[in-house]
Amino acid sequence: MPPFLRGLTLSLSLIVAIGPQNAFVLRQGLTRQHALLAALICALTDSLMISVGVLGVGAWLARSPALTLAGTLAGAAFLLWYGFRSFLAARHPSALDTAGGQAQQSPRTVIATALAFSFLNPHVFLDTIVLIGGASAGLGSGGRTAFLGGTILASWIWFFGLALAGRQLAPVMKNPRAWQVLDLIIGVMMWVIAAGLVWGAVQGK
């Protein structure tokens, strides 16, 4: 398989799995609150970390236990907090108001949250820097450039597609029960990931 297609398929296989970034972008699409901005920030941060991994920095970061532990605990704390917010929202579900009745988030808030989901999620570092970076280790300079292009393209296609898909699903979310189920799924997912991060950190000691 050509390096470009190899990078494209590898990146898609990693990013399609449900995770905090995906849940956040989808939620912004559903509420129609700066969804494309959220997708842009997630795509840019992924592109940055993929580039760092392909350029070989990922191997150096993986050898630093202190940095790995600090990042893991910070990420787990953030996911626990966001999951708690989702559970609170699920207790008082309301229909999605696409006409503007929803509490509006400022672009600055959306950017800050997207950055937190990207840089405080150790799974993103593992996928983009360690796994993708390691997969490109055996390629020459030309092949590595093509591989990098394929992985970055996959990230951009996925996040913007997710943001646009959220807008199309908005009519379904006019049912308060559907919104409650989504908040519960997001909350459980965040807490499960956080628990996995803490457990992995404890086992690694």
N, C-alpha and C positions, 0 to 999 in steps of 0.2 A: 504494500500500500504506500502511495506517495506520502512524504512527510506532511504535506498540507492536510490531506484527508485524514491521516493518522491523528494529527493534532485536533482537527475538527471533531472527529468521533470520540476521542478520549475526553475532550473537554465537555462535550454534551453528555456523555455517560456519567460524568461526575456532577455536573451542575443541575441535571434534571431531578435528582433526588430532592425530596422535600426538605427544606432547611430554613433557617431564620431569614436569610436574604429573600428567598423566594416568597415566603409567607408575607413579608413586609411589602414587597413590590406588588403582590397580588392584592393585598388589602388597600393599598393606595389606589390601585386601579378600580377596585370596587367602589370606593368612596369618591373617586374622581378628584383626588386631592394631590396634585403635583406628581402623578404616577410616572410620567415620562422623566421628570427630574430625578425621582427615586431610581428609576432604571438606569439613567445616565451615570449617577454616582456609583451604583453597584458595578456597572460595566467598566467604568474608569478604574475603580479600585482593584477589580479582578485583573484588568489588563496590566496594571502596575505590578501586582504580585506575581502574575504569570511571567512577566518579563524578568522579574528578579529571580524567579526559580530557574528559568531557562538559561539565564546568564550565569548560573552556578552558585548564587548566594544561598540558596535553600539548603545545600549540604552543610554550610557553615553554621546556619541558624539551628539546624537539627542537632548539632553537637554541643549546644549550650543549654544544659539542664535548667539553669536558673531562669533564663528567658522563657523557656518552654513552660515551666511551672507558673511563672507570673502571668503569662498570657492566658494559660488555661484557667486559672482561678478568676482572673478579671472577666474572661468571657463567660464563665459559669455564673458569676454574680449578675452580669447584665441580662443573661437569658432568664434567670430566676425572676428578676424584677419585671421584665417584659411579660413573662408568663403569668405573673401575679396580676398584672394589669388586664390581661386577656380574661382571666377568671372573674375579675370584678365586672368587666363589661358584660360577660355572659350572664351574670346575676340579674341584670336589668336590660334585657335585649330590646332593641327598638328597630323598626323598619328602616331600611336605607332610604334616605331622602335625597334623591338625585337633583332636586330643585334648589338645594343649597341650605337646607335646614340643619345639616350635620355641623358639629363644631369644627371650624376650619383650622387647619394647621398652616403655619407660615412656612415659606420655602426654607428658611433657616432651620426650622425644627425638622423638616423632612431630610435636609442634607445631613444634619447632625445625627439623626437616627440611622440613616443609611450608612454613614461612616462607622458608627458604632457596630452595626451588624456585620460590617465587612472586616474591620480591624480588631474587634473584640471576640471574634469567633474563630477559635483554633482550628476548626474543621476547614475553614476557608484557607488558612495558611497551609494545612496539610495537603489539601487538594491542589492548590495553585502552585505553591512554592516547592513542596517536597515531591509529591507524586508526578505532577506535570514536568517539573524541573528534572526529576530523575529519569523520566521517560525520554527526554531529549538528550541525555548525556552521551549516547553513542553516535549522534549525528554530527556531520561536518558543518562548517559555517553556513553553507547554502541551505542544507537540509534543515538546520536549526532555525534559520530565518523563516522558511516556509512552514515549519511546524508551529512556530510562534504565531504566525499569521492565522493559521487555522484555529488554534486554541482561542485567540482573542476574538476572532469573528464569531465563534460559537457562543461566547459569553454575551456579546452584543445582541445577537439574534435572539437568544433566550430571554434576556431581561426585558427587552423592548416588546417581544411577543407576549410575555407574561403581563406586562402593564396594559397592553391593548386588549388582551383576553379578559382581564379584570373588568374593563369597561363593558364588554359584551355580556358579562355575567351579572352586571348590576341589576337588571330587572328581577332576577331570581332572589336577590338579597332584599327585595322589598318586603319579604316575609320575615317577621321578627324571629321566628323559630330557626330559619336558615342561618341568620346572622349569629344566633346563639350557638348553634352547632359549630360554625366556623371559629368563633372565639374559643370554644372549649377545645377544639382540635389544635388550634395554635398554642393555647396554654399548655396542654399536655405535651405537645411536641417540644416546646421550649424547655419544660422541666425535665423531660426524658433526656434531652441532649445535655442539659446542665449536669444531671446526675451522672451521665456517662463520662463527662469530662472530669468531674471530681473523682469518680471511682478510678478512672484511668490514672489520674495524678497520684492517688493514694497507692495504687498497685505498683506504680513505677518507682516508689521510694525504696 
